[in-house]
Amino acid sequence: MLSNFEFHSPAFLWLLISIPLLAVWFFLTRKKDRSELTIGSVRGFAVQPSIWAKLKPVLYLLRLLAFTCLIIALARPRNVAISKKTKSNRGIDIVMAIDVSASMLAKDLKPNRLQALKRVATDFINRRPNDRIGIVVYAGESFTQTPITSDKSIVKRTISEIKWGQLEGGTAIGMGLGSAVNRLKESKAKSKVIILLTDGVNNAGFIDPKTATELAKGNNIKVYTIGIGTNGMADFPWTRNPNTGQITFRKQQVEIDEALLQHIAQETEGKYFRATDNNKLKAIYDEIDKLEKTKIEEFKYYNYTEQFRFWVLLAGVFLLLEFLLKNTLFKSFI
């Protein structure tokens, strides 16, 4: 409640400093506040002590309280009710093109490249509440797994269900990029972004990656490319046991066409990243999140409930009470 309380003109509160000064002045001049009669002797008078004489300072206290209330009223205390409304004036459409070839099962990222990516991508989506996101997966071919949508629950469910073996073998980077461009080319968003992730070289598909890059460039689509895989050797899937279905792994050199990924990013005014471990992959998505920010306008509506009337009324009550006491109970002592 107090967090919604304020004074419109708090400078008037400095007048409260005068209250203790007036109290001191009253204390010093209290004896001059009554008439004096000088006589030679009081033997002939019967002195009756009275409680009202001792309570007379109450009149001055009421006046000080009234003055205090008037100062507070001048400062205009009020309660503020704030309602907020946000509006996105620069929406971003994002398509994540994810490599799901067999090499994404390599264990240089933990527990493997694909699972590490799924965790990081889900966290990225959670931080983009105002954007539309779509998912394209590719290996030897490509297809749109989720069209661009603002329903984040659908996108996250799609990512959780991505697995190896959905598509024929190979790595068709050109087709993955081309499918993502196809999803964004009709978009009316002011900013269109593709996050293209791969862990290999283009060795399949009928669309050349450079041709797909030109299509992205022609449609004003920015492409962030990510090469995922450690430097050197990694445990790659080698064979599958026909009886148990279990995959066996063997050490193999990591090969990523970084020159191609750098070319795609440069031509589309994006950026190339290399993810060599889980932390680096997360840092990359964190950086993309910072680079592509949706501009949000926040409108605040203020509703003020003025409280100064109460303090004016209270001051009036104190003054009226002083007047009544002064002319009734304390009338004989004035």
Disulfide bonds with the S-S distance in Angstrom:
none
